[in-house]
Structures are given as structure tokens and as C-alpha cells.
Amino acid sequence: MTKVLMICHGNICRSPMAEFVLRYMVNEKGIGSEFEIASCATSREEIGNDIHYGTKAVLKEKGIPFHKREARQVTKKDYEYYDYLICMDLNNIRNLKRIVGDDKNKKIHTLLEFAGMDRDIADPWYTGDFNTTYKDVVLGCAEFLKYLDK
């Protein structure tokens, strides 16, 4: 079982989008039972809140199933439990390391690094552009699955 934790600042926009996109992709490939996929935040700002309405709208439009959930903050136990802790941007990595400590097992990545890109996935909380974020998330998730196949 491959355990993946998607991480962003508040756990209401990008990381739940990535969580549900990756779930959809592995289910479409018939390998959903081989994965455990979740998401969380580096901050405490949105704890308990559901997915942002903009993320919900994009997922609905694209036919990607999702469910009501509550934002939560990452913990040190998450580092030990998950195989991959995938952040949406470099600030998330910095904040994640403040919580979990050093990445001694090389589990922490950015999503777009799997696509060979050295850039962040823009936060639609600030940009309002959920479609561009969605395209980056899909690219990153698809390339992550290719990386796992190697």
C-alpha cells in the first residue's frame, strides 16, 4: 500500500483538490486499493472547515468525486505513517519541516517536482484561478503516478 499525504497551507483548496484528483486517477486505473490518499494543512487557520467552494466547483465540473471533510493540520505522526508527503509549494515544505523536523527519510516533495518543474502550484485562495491550479494538480498527479511506475 502506498500512502500519500497532500499538503498545502490551509487544507481547503489545493491539497484536497490533489487528494481527490489522485484518488480519481488511481481508481480509474483500477489500482485504488493499492493507495491510501489524504490531505492536510501546515497551518491551523482553516481547521474543521470543508473544501473551498471554488475547489468543489472545479471538481464537480470535471466529474471528480469528492466528499465533505474537515481541514486538519499535519502532525509528526503523519511523517512516520505516510510514504510521501507532497506539498503544493516551497513555503509548505518550510512550514512542514518546522512541524515534523528534518526529512531524514526523503519523504517530502513538491507536487510539480514529479513533472520536472521547479515552481509552486499557485494558491487559488489568493489568485481566484481554480482552473489553473487544477491543471497543475492534474499534471503533478499524473507525473507522480508515472514516477511510481518506474
QUILINLIN-V60088 format. One record per pair of residues at least 4 apart in sequence whose C-alpha atoms are under 7 Angstrom apart, sorted by sequence separation. I is the first residue (numbers start at 0). J is the second residue. D is the distance in whole Angstrom. If there is no record, write none. Layout:
# QUILINLIN-V60088
i:j:d
I:J:D
I:J:D
This chain:
# QUILINLIN-V60088
i:j:d
6:10:7
10:14:6
11:15:6
12:16:6
13:17:6
14:18:6
15:19:6
16:20:6
17:21:6
18:22:6
19:23:6
20:24:6
21:25:6
22:26:6
23:27:6
24:28:6
25:29:6
26:30:6
50:54:7
51:55:6
52:56:6
53:57:6
54:58:6
55:59:6
56:60:6
57:61:6
58:62:6
59:63:6
73:77:6
75:79:7
76:80:6
77:81:6
87:91:7
88:92:7
89:93:6
90:94:6
91:95:6
92:96:6
93:97:7
94:98:7
95:99:6
96:100:5
102:106:7
111:115:7
112:116:5
122:126:6
123:127:5
128:132:7
129:133:6
130:134:6
131:135:6
132:136:6
133:137:6
134:138:6
135:139:6
136:140:6
137:141:6
138:142:6
139:143:6
140:144:6
141:145:6
142:146:6
143:147:6
144:148:6
145:149:7
10:15:6
25:30:5
26:31:4
50:55:7
58:63:5
86:91:6
96:101:6
102:107:7
111:116:5
112:117:6
123:128:5
7:13:6
25:31:5
86:92:6
111:117:7
123:129:5
7:14:5
111:118:7
6:14:5
5:14:5
22:31:7
123:132:7
121:132:6
5:17:7
120:132:6
5:18:6
22:36:7
120:135:6
18:36:6
49:67:6
50:68:7
18:37:6
49:68:5
18:38:6
49:69:5
48:69:5
49:70:6
78:99:6
88:109:6
47:69:4
48:70:5
84:106:6
85:107:6
86:108:6
87:109:6
15:38:6
46:69:7
47:70:5
75:98:7
83:106:5
84:107:5
85:108:5
86:109:5
87:110:6
14:38:6
46:70:5
47:71:7
74:98:7
75:99:5
82:106:6
83:107:6
84:108:6
85:109:5
86:110:6
114:138:7
14:39:7
45:70:6
46:71:5
74:99:7
85:110:6
114:139:6
46:72:7
113:139:6
10:38:7
111:139:5
114:142:5
10:39:5
43:72:6
110:139:5
113:142:5
10:40:5
40:70:7
42:72:6
89:119:7
113:143:5
9:40:5
39:70:6
40:71:6
41:72:6
88:119:4
1:33:6
2:34:6
3:35:6
4:36:6
5:37:6
6:38:6
7:39:7
8:40:5
9:41:7
39:71:5
40:72:5
41:73:6
87:119:6
88:120:6
0:33:5
1:34:5
2:35:5
3:36:5
4:37:5
5:38:4
6:39:5
7:40:5
8:41:5
9:42:6
39:72:5
40:73:6
87:120:5
113:146:7
0:34:5
1:35:6
2:36:6
3:37:6
4:38:5
5:39:6
6:40:6
7:41:6
8:42:6
39:73:6
0:35:7
9:44:6
15:50:7
9:45:5
11:49:6
12:50:6
16:54:6
11:50:4
12:51:6
11:51:5
23:63:6
12:54:6
20:63:7
19:64:7
19:65:6
41:91:6
41:94:6
41:95:6
11:70:6
10:70:5
10:71:7
57:129:7
57:130:7
54:129:7
53:129:6
4:81:6
3:81:6
6:84:7
2:81:5
3:82:6
4:83:6
5:84:6
6:85:6
7:86:6
2:82:5
3:83:5
4:84:5
5:85:5
6:86:5
7:87:5
1:82:6
2:83:7
3:84:6
4:85:6
5:86:6
6:87:6
8:91:6
7:91:6
13:122:7
12:123:7
12:124:7
20:137:7
17:136:6
21:140:6
